[in-house]
Amino acid sequence: MCPGDVQNDRQPARRYAAFGSYVDRVDAALDGWYARLGAWPGSVILALLVIVAAFFHIDGGLSPLAHGADYAALSLGPFDPERPNGLRLRILGPLIGWLLHLRGPLFVVVPWIFLVGFLAVVNGWCRRAGCGSTLALAVILALAFSPTCLHSLAAPGFIDPVTYFFVALALMHVRNVAVSCASMALAVCAHESAAFLIPAWLLAAGSRVVWSRLGSQRILLFLLMLLPYFGYRWWMAQLDPTVLTTAFYLSSQNLIACIAVGPLATAFGIFGTFRLHWLVLALCALLVGRKGRSLQWALLLILLVALTLLFAYDTTRMFCWTFPVLGAQELAHRVGRHRAVALFLIAWMLNFLIPPYTTTGAETYKLRTIRNYVTQ
């Protein structure tokens, strides 16, 4: 082997060492940022900056769109049965808008507030789990530039981020029974689809907890917190015949429409949620192994979200509920923090080569032009 070959062999190692050094410097800079501003204020400001970048990337809108317009209308009178609204059972977001006087056209600000809060919670969640500040930033970049967040920026008014925020809070504080139960109950009040995540939420507290007396107490407290919401659903179902109740989603007409989407469109819509980040998740799954508890939990979560597609055919939007499976902590544990950062950032950069889209039924629409489709 000649000296040139030895030098060439050493170049990848040197580059990796240089990248690791750079990650460490960014970690130190971000940690200094949090030390000066405080962990949560620093996370909120960072999340806000990322969301602003994502807004311009997707050519975000400022006016309520499609279902967003229905939620905006509901914010004008959340409990007024004289204003028929099929989405009024998803009351929490419009109610918050009404209470904050962010009503009508201003309602679009409410989901955006929770979008920033959602990314801030995920950032704090990752840092607390030991991912490091740079890997936590890579995770929120992955989320912010996926349809999980982009959809609410391209189609303002959709209340999904309200539920994302409370689901993330429920999982982050899963050991604090009162906080976790309250957060999960609020998630269901914001969007009933969050109820599909309840088994994964319970399992996140530990399999022993689920089947113990403490688990029974958790479930009971959760149901007690939801009693006012159950009463509200029953009341509004009597007063407003247009509301989309459970009976609508279980109707044969809706079930047939969801099944008719077909496996190809469903798979394409699922891929669109995280695009190339799915490959990072697949690598993480291979490294963990099928007996790993974290993989089993992630597969359960994915299965539960897949069940929602039997009742709602907004494939990409529904699969945005799988955001907890990003697995940054597990990946960092298996391959090292520097490599985990590299994998997340490489997937994030390559995703810019694939236009963000959403699949509804068997149709797929680019998010950047979705306003043109809706307003035609």
Buried (B, 14 or more C-beta within 10 A) or exposed (E): EEEEEEEEEEEEEEEEEEBBEEBBEBBEEBBEBBEEBEBBEBBBBBBBEBBBEBBEBBEBBEEBBBBBBBBBBBBBBBBEBEEEBBBBBBBBBBBBBBEBEBBEBBBBBBBBBBBBBBBBBBBBBBBEBEBBBBBBBBBBBBBBBBBBBBBBBBBBBBBBBBBBBBBBBBBBBBEEBEBBBBBBBBBBBBBBBBBBBBBBBBBBBBBEBBEEEBBEEBBEBBEEBBEEBEEBBEEBBEEBEEBBBEEEBEEEEBEEEBEEBEEEBBEBBBBBBBBBBBBBBEBBBEBBEEEBEBBBBBBBBBEBBBEBBEBBBBBBBBBBBBBBBBBBBBBBBBBEBBBBBBBBBBBBEEBEEEEBBBBBBBEBBBBBEBBEEBEE
